[in-house]
């Protein structure tokens, strides 16, 4: 049987600090990686950071696909 791990509940103050740090450019990316892969981090914050990084990768992938399609369409129109 798997032992269930209980993590402390994050307070409103903890979430306010988290959101503040995520609002600062470049710091947000670094902190997401720290929270996602740090062993001593609260599992709730760690899961949130992992989900945020996955969404960021999906967004970057979609941006790249749309950029390639748009750039290809523009180049195709210029050659005609």
N, CA, C and O atoms as CSV, one atom per row, in Angstrom:
chain,resi,resn,atom,element,x,y,z
A,1,UNK,N,N,0.837,-1.170,0.000
A,1,UNK,CA,C,0.000,0.000,0.000
A,1,UNK,C,C,0.889,1.243,0.000
A,1,UNK,O,O,1.887,1.304,0.718
A,2,UNK,N,N,0.515,2.229,-0.812
A,2,UNK,CA,C,1.292,3.459,-0.926
A,2,UNK,C,C,1.010,4.379,0.251
A,2,UNK,O,O,-0.141,4.595,0.632
A,3,UNK,N,N,2.076,4.912,0.815
A,3,UNK,CA,C,1.928,5.824,1.942
A,3,UNK,C,C,1.588,7.218,1.428
A,3,UNK,O,O,2.273,7.745,0.552
A,4,UNK,N,N,0.536,7.810,1.970
A,4,UNK,CA,C,0.109,9.129,1.521
A,4,UNK,C,C,0.917,10.210,2.239
A,4,UNK,O,O,1.097,10.172,3.456
A,5,UNK,N,N,1.393,11.163,1.457
A,5,UNK,CA,C,2.209,12.245,2.000
A,5,UNK,C,C,1.336,13.485,2.180
A,5,UNK,O,O,0.676,13.925,1.239
A,6,UNK,N,N,1.331,14.046,3.385
A,6,UNK,CA,C,0.578,15.263,3.639
A,6,UNK,C,C,1.527,16.444,3.631
A,6,UNK,O,O,2.505,16.482,4.379
A,7,UNK,N,N,1.223,17.408,2.774
A,7,UNK,CA,C,2.034,18.627,2.690
A,7,UNK,C,C,1.289,19.757,3.372
A,7,UNK,O,O,0.058,19.766,3.380
A,8,UNK,N,N,2.008,20.710,3.941
A,8,UNK,CA,C,1.329,21.846,4.559
A,8,UNK,C,C,0.592,22.672,3.507
A,8,UNK,O,O,1.040,22.796,2.367
A,9,UNK,N,N,-0.529,23.225,3.908
A,9,UNK,CA,C,-1.314,24.067,3.016
A,9,UNK,C,C,-0.585,25.390,2.848
A,9,UNK,O,O,-0.102,25.968,3.821
A,10,UNK,N,N,-0.508,25.868,1.610
A,10,UNK,CA,C,0.125,27.160,1.357
A,10,UNK,C,C,-0.838,28.269,1.752
A,10,UNK,O,O,-2.014,28.244,1.387
A,11,UNK,N,N,-0.336,29.229,2.489
A,11,UNK,CA,C,-1.179,30.327,2.956
A,11,UNK,C,C,-1.381,31.353,1.841
A,11,UNK,O,O,-0.739,31.290,0.792
A,12,UNK,N,N,-2.279,32.286,2.091
A,12,UNK,CA,C,-2.514,33.369,1.136
A,12,UNK,C,C,-1.231,34.176,0.952
A,12,UNK,O,O,-0.909,34.587,-0.163
A,13,UNK,N,N,-0.498,34.402,2.041
A,13,UNK,CA,C,0.775,35.131,1.968
A,13,UNK,C,C,1.764,34.406,1.057
A,13,UNK,O,O,2.450,35.042,0.258
A,14,UNK,N,N,1.841,33.074,1.171
A,14,UNK,CA,C,2.734,32.292,0.314
A,14,UNK,C,C,2.361,32.450,-1.154
A,14,UNK,O,O,3.231,32.613,-2.010
A,15,UNK,N,N,1.057,32.400,-1.442
A,15,UNK,CA,C,0.603,32.544,-2.824
A,15,UNK,C,C,0.817,33.959,-3.340
A,15,UNK,O,O,1.116,34.148,-4.519
A,16,UNK,N,N,0.667,34.960,-2.468
A,16,UNK,CA,C,0.910,36.351,-2.875
A,16,UNK,C,C,2.378,36.540,-3.274
A,16,UNK,O,O,2.672,37.198,-4.272
A,17,UNK,N,N,3.284,35.969,-2.500
A,17,UNK,CA,C,4.709,36.048,-2.821
A,17,UNK,C,C,5.007,35.291,-4.110
A,17,UNK,O,O,5.779,35.756,-4.948
A,18,UNK,N,N,4.394,34.130,-4.260
A,18,UNK,CA,C,4.580,33.332,-5.475
A,18,UNK,C,C,4.139,34.113,-6.702
A,18,UNK,O,O,4.869,34.179,-7.691
A,19,UNK,N,N,2.962,34.699,-6.647
A,19,UNK,CA,C,2.429,35.463,-7.789
A,19,UNK,C,C,3.295,36.687,-8.066
A,19,UNK,O,O,3.531,37.028,-9.225
A,20,UNK,N,N,3.771,37.353,-7.011
A,20,UNK,CA,C,4.652,38.506,-7.189
A,20,UNK,C,C,5.936,38.102,-7.913
A,20,UNK,O,O,6.367,38.790,-8.839
A,21,UNK,N,N,6.545,37.000,-7.500
A,21,UNK,CA,C,7.771,36.539,-8.151
A,21,UNK,C,C,7.524,36.133,-9.602
A,21,UNK,O,O,8.388,36.327,-10.458
A,22,UNK,N,N,6.361,35.577,-9.876
A,22,UNK,CA,C,6.047,35.162,-11.241
A,22,UNK,C,C,5.738,36.353,-12.143
A,22,UNK,O,O,5.700,36.199,-13.364
A,23,UNK,N,N,5.520,37.522,-11.577
A,23,UNK,CA,C,5.243,38.720,-12.365
A,23,UNK,C,C,6.521,39.433,-12.807
A,23,UNK,O,O,6.462,40.357,-13.619
A,24,UNK,N,N,7.667,39.017,-12.286
A,24,UNK,CA,C,8.942,39.663,-12.613
A,24,UNK,C,C,9.594,38.905,-13.773
A,24,UNK,O,O,9.873,37.712,-13.648
A,25,UNK,N,N,9.839,39.582,-14.899
A,25,UNK,CA,C,10.452,38.911,-16.059
A,25,UNK,C,C,11.796,38.272,-15.699
A,25,UNK,O,O,12.550,38.803,-14.883
A,26,UNK,N,N,12.070,37.168,-16.296
A,26,UNK,CA,C,13.271,36.335,-16.111
A,26,UNK,C,C,13.317,35.665,-14.745
A,26,UNK,O,O,13.683,34.493,-14.652
A,27,UNK,N,N,12.961,36.368,-13.699
A,27,UNK,CA,C,12.904,35.745,-12.374
A,27,UNK,C,C,11.844,34.646,-12.387
A,27,UNK,O,O,12.018,33.593,-11.773
A,28,UNK,N,N,10.735,34.904,-13.099
A,28,UNK,CA,C,9.645,33.928,-13.131
A,28,UNK,C,C,10.099,32.592,-13.730
A,28,UNK,O,O,9.738,31.530,-13.223
A,29,UNK,N,N,10.875,32.642,-14.788
A,29,UNK,CA,C,11.322,31.399,-15.425
A,29,UNK,C,C,12.266,30.635,-14.496
A,29,UNK,O,O,12.145,29.420,-14.336
A,30,UNK,N,N,13.193,31.352,-13.896
A,30,UNK,CA,C,14.148,30.719,-12.978
A,30,UNK,C,C,13.405,30.091,-11.802
A,30,UNK,O,O,13.670,28.948,-11.430
A,31,UNK,N,N,12.471,30.847,-11.219
A,31,UNK,CA,C,11.748,30.342,-10.050
A,31,UNK,C,C,10.864,29.145,-10.404
A,31,UNK,O,O,10.733,28.221,-9.601
A,32,UNK,N,N,10.261,29.146,-11.583
A,32,UNK,CA,C,9.460,27.987,-11.981
A,32,UNK,C,C,10.310,26.727,-12.038
A,32,UNK,O,O,9.877,25.662,-11.599
A,33,UNK,N,N,11.515,26.844,-12.577
A,33,UNK,CA,C,12.406,25.680,-12.617
A,33,UNK,C,C,12.845,25.265,-11.216
A,33,UNK,O,O,12.912,24.073,-10.912
A,34,UNK,N,N,13.142,26.239,-10.367
A,34,UNK,CA,C,13.549,25.922,-8.985
A,34,UNK,C,C,12.408,25.205,-8.268
A,34,UNK,O,O,12.618,24.160,-7.653
A,35,UNK,N,N,11.201,25.766,-8.349
A,35,UNK,CA,C,10.058,25.155,-7.661
A,35,UNK,C,C,9.687,23.802,-8.259
A,35,UNK,O,O,9.291,22.892,-7.530
A,36,UNK,N,N,9.811,23.662,-9.569
A,36,UNK,CA,C,9.406,22.415,-10.221
A,36,UNK,C,C,10.344,21.257,-9.882
A,36,UNK,O,O,9.894,20.119,-9.754
A,37,UNK,N,N,11.625,21.528,-9.736
A,37,UNK,CA,C,12.589,20.432,-9.615
A,37,UNK,C,C,13.326,20.386,-8.286
A,37,UNK,O,O,14.236,19.575,-8.118
A,38,UNK,N,N,12.954,21.234,-7.343
A,38,UNK,CA,C,13.560,21.204,-6.017
A,38,UNK,C,C,12.905,20.100,-5.185
A,38,UNK,O,O,11.681,19.978,-5.156
A,39,UNK,N,N,13.724,19.306,-4.518
A,39,UNK,CA,C,13.196,18.182,-3.739
A,39,UNK,C,C,12.469,18.626,-2.477
A,39,UNK,O,O,11.534,17.953,-2.043
A,40,UNK,N,N,12.872,19.732,-1.884
A,40,UNK,CA,C,12.280,20.162,-0.624
A,40,UNK,C,C,11.079,21.074,-0.763
A,40,UNK,O,O,10.556,21.566,0.237
A,41,UNK,N,N,10.635,21.308,-1.986
A,41,UNK,CA,C,9.539,22.252,-2.221
A,41,UNK,C,C,8.183,21.618,-1.924
A,41,UNK,O,O,8.008,20.405,-2.046
A,42,UNK,N,N,7.234,22.453,-1.536
A,42,UNK,CA,C,5.862,21.998,-1.306
A,42,UNK,C,C,5.338,21.353,-2.589
A,42,UNK,O,O,5.466,21.941,-3.663
A,43,UNK,N,N,4.751,20.159,-2.503
A,43,UNK,CA,C,4.274,19.460,-3.704
A,43,UNK,C,C,3.223,20.249,-4.488
A,43,UNK,O,O,3.155,20.132,-5.712
A,44,UNK,N,N,2.419,21.035,-3.814
A,44,UNK,CA,C,1.417,21.831,-4.513
A,44,UNK,C,C,2.087,22.880,-5.395
A,44,UNK,O,O,1.716,23.044,-6.557
A,45,UNK,N,N,3.064,23.586,-4.851
A,45,UNK,CA,C,3.772,24.606,-5.624
A,45,UNK,C,C,4.598,23.952,-6.728
A,45,UNK,O,O,4.705,24.492,-7.829
A,46,UNK,N,N,5.179,22.794,-6.433
A,46,UNK,CA,C,5.967,22.067,-7.425
A,46,UNK,C,C,5.102,21.642,-8.608
A,46,UNK,O,O,5.503,21.796,-9.762
A,47,UNK,N,N,3.923,21.111,-8.323
A,47,UNK,CA,C,3.016,20.709,-9.402
A,47,UNK,C,C,2.544,21.904,-10.208
A,47,UNK,O,O,2.421,21.818,-11.430
A,48,UNK,N,N,2.278,23.028,-9.535
A,48,UNK,CA,C,1.877,24.240,-10.238
A,48,UNK,C,C,2.993,24.699,-11.181
A,48,UNK,O,O,2.727,25.071,-12.324
A,49,UNK,N,N,4.231,24.674,-10.706
A,49,UNK,CA,C,5.363,25.097,-11.522
A,49,UNK,C,C,5.547,24.167,-12.726
A,49,UNK,O,O,5.815,24.633,-13.833
A,50,UNK,N,N,5.407,22.866,-12.512
A,50,UNK,CA,C,5.531,21.911,-13.623
A,50,UNK,C,C,4.439,22.137,-14.659
A,50,UNK,O,O,4.711,22.118,-15.859
A,51,UNK,N,N,3.208,22.350,-14.206
A,51,UNK,CA,C,2.097,22.606,-15.134
A,51,UNK,C,C,2.329,23.904,-15.899
A,51,UNK,O,O,2.045,23.973,-17.094
A,52,UNK,N,N,2.837,24.927,-15.231
A,52,UNK,CA,C,3.116,26.199,-15.900
A,52,UNK,C,C,4.198,26.035,-16.964
A,52,UNK,O,O,4.092,26.596,-18.054
A,53,UNK,N,N,5.225,25.275,-16.651
A,53,UNK,CA,C,6.281,25.041,-17.639
A,53,UNK,C,C,5.769,24.248,-18.834
A,53,UNK,O,O,6.161,24.518,-19.969
A,54,UNK,N,N,4.902,23.278,-18.590
A,54,UNK,CA,C,4.319,22.505,-19.699
A,54,UNK,C,C,3.477,23.418,-20.587
A,54,UNK,O,O,3.570,23.345,-21.812
A,55,UNK,N,N,2.649,24.284,-19.974
A,55,UNK,CA,C,1.846,25.232,-20.766
A,55,UNK,C,C,2.745,26.184,-21.548
A,55,UNK,O,O,2.432,26.531,-22.687
A,56,UNK,N,N,3.850,26.607,-20.955
A,56,UNK,CA,C,4.779,27.489,-21.658
A,56,UNK,C,C,5.376,26.778,-22.877
A,56,UNK,O,O,5.501,27.378,-23.945
A,57,UNK,N,N,5.742,25.511,-22.720
A,57,UNK,CA,C,6.270,24.742,-23.857
A,57,UNK,C,C,5.226,24.573,-24.954
A,57,UNK,O,O,5.548,24.671,-26.139
A,58,UNK,N,N,3.985,24.323,-24.568
A,58,UNK,CA,C,2.905,24.211,-25.552
A,58,UNK,C,C,2.740,25.545,-26.286
A,58,UNK,O,O,2.605,25.570,-27.509
A,59,UNK,N,N,2.750,26.647,-25.541
A,59,UNK,CA,C,2.618,27.970,-26.154
A,59,UNK,C,C,3.752,28.279,-27.104
A,59,UNK,O,O,3.523,28.805,-28.193
A,60,UNK,N,N,4.983,27.958,-26.705
A,60,UNK,CA,C,6.137,28.194,-27.570
A,60,UNK,C,C,6.033,27.340,-28.835
A,60,UNK,O,O,6.335,27.810,-29.932
A,61,UNK,N,N,5.606,26.092,-28.679
A,61,UNK,CA,C,5.436,25.213,-29.837
A,61,UNK,C,C,4.392,25.734,-30.803
A,61,UNK,O,O,4.612,25.736,-32.014
A,62,UNK,N,N,3.250,26.180,-30.277
A,62,UNK,CA,C,2.201,26.740,-31.138
A,62,UNK,C,C,2.669,28.029,-31.797
A,62,UNK,O,O,2.392,28.253,-32.976
A,63,UNK,N,N,3.370,28.874,-31.060
A,63,UNK,CA,C,3.906,30.107,-31.628
A,63,UNK,C,C,4.840,29.791,-32.784
A,63,UNK,O,O,4.768,30.426,-33.836
A,64,UNK,N,N,5.715,28.813,-32.593
A,64,UNK,CA,C,6.659,28.430,-33.639
A,64,UNK,C,C,5.928,27.913,-34.877
A,64,UNK,O,O,6.271,28.281,-36.001
A,65,UNK,N,N,4.922,27.061,-34.674
A,65,UNK,CA,C,4.158,26.524,-35.802
A,65,UNK,C,C,3.466,27.645,-36.567
A,65,UNK,O,O,3.547,27.693,-37.795
A,66,UNK,N,N,2.782,28.555,-35.855
A,66,UNK,CA,C,2.094,29.658,-36.517
A,66,UNK,C,C,3.082,30.604,-37.202
A,66,UNK,O,O,2.788,31.125,-38.278
A,67,UNK,N,N,4.238,30.831,-36.600
A,67,UNK,CA,C,5.251,31.682,-37.216
A,67,UNK,C,C,5.736,31.064,-38.523
A,67,UNK,O,O,5.853,31.762,-39.530
A,68,UNK,N,N,6.016,29.775,-38.516
A,68,UNK,CA,C,6.491,29.099,-39.726
A,68,UNK,C,C,5.415,29.150,-40.807
A,68,UNK,O,O,5.716,29.425,-41.969
A,69,UNK,N,N,4.165,28.889,-40.433
A,69,UNK,CA,C,3.081,28.930,-41.425
A,69,UNK,C,C,2.894,30.343,-41.975
A,69,UNK,O,O,2.758,30.518,-43.186
A,70,UNK,N,N,2.886,31.345,-41.112
A,70,UNK,CA,C,2.715,32.728,-41.545
A,70,UNK,C,C,3.886,33.172,-42.417
A,70,UNK,O,O,3.682,33.777,-43.470
A,71,UNK,N,N,5.110,32.876,-41.985
A,71,UNK,CA,C,6.292,33.250,-42.747
A,71,UNK,C,C,6.289,32.555,-44.107
A,71,UNK,O,O,6.645,33.165,-45.116
A,72,UNK,N,N,5.889,31.278,-44.141
A,72,UNK,CA,C,5.806,30.547,-45.401
A,72,UNK,C,C,4.770,31.135,-46.338
A,72,UNK,O,O,5.000,31.231,-47.543
A,73,UNK,N,N,3.616,31.535,-45.781
A,73,UNK,CA,C,2.576,32.147,-46.616
A,73,UNK,C,C,3.035,33.498,-47.150
A,73,UNK,O,O,2.768,33.829,-48.306
A,74,UNK,N,N,3.719,34.278,-46.326
A,74,UNK,CA,C,4.228,35.578,-46.770
A,74,UNK,C,C,5.268,35.424,-47.866
A,74,UNK,O,O,5.253,36.170,-48.845
A,75,UNK,N,N,6.165,34.469,-47.714
A,75,UNK,CA,C,7.190,34.240,-48.720
A,75,UNK,C,C,6.581,33.718,-50.011
A,75,UNK,O,O,7.044,34.049,-51.103
A,76,UNK,N,N,5.543,32.904,-49.885
A,76,UNK,CA,C,4.868,32.374,-51.058
A,76,UNK,C,C,4.198,33.512,-51.841
A,76,UNK,O,O,4.236,33.520,-53.072
A,77,UNK,N,N,3.587,34.466,-51.137
A,77,UNK,CA,C,2.933,35.591,-51.780
A,77,UNK,C,C,3.952,36.540,-52.404
A,77,UNK,O,O,3.661,37.154,-53.431
A,78,UNK,N,N,5.111,36.672,-51.824
A,78,UNK,CA,C,6.136,37.565,-52.378
A,78,UNK,C,C,6.717,37.024,-53.673
A,78,UNK,O,O,7.120,37.790,-54.549
A,79,UNK,N,N,6.760,35.717,-53.792
A,79,UNK,CA,C,7.352,35.104,-54.996
A,79,UNK,C,C,6.407,35.116,-56.190
A,79,UNK,O,O,6.823,34.812,-57.308
A,80,UNK,N,N,5.159,35.458,-55.972
A,80,UNK,CA,C,4.200,35.419,-57.090
A,80,UNK,C,C,4.126,36.718,-57.794
A,80,UNK,O,O,3.370,36.857,-58.755
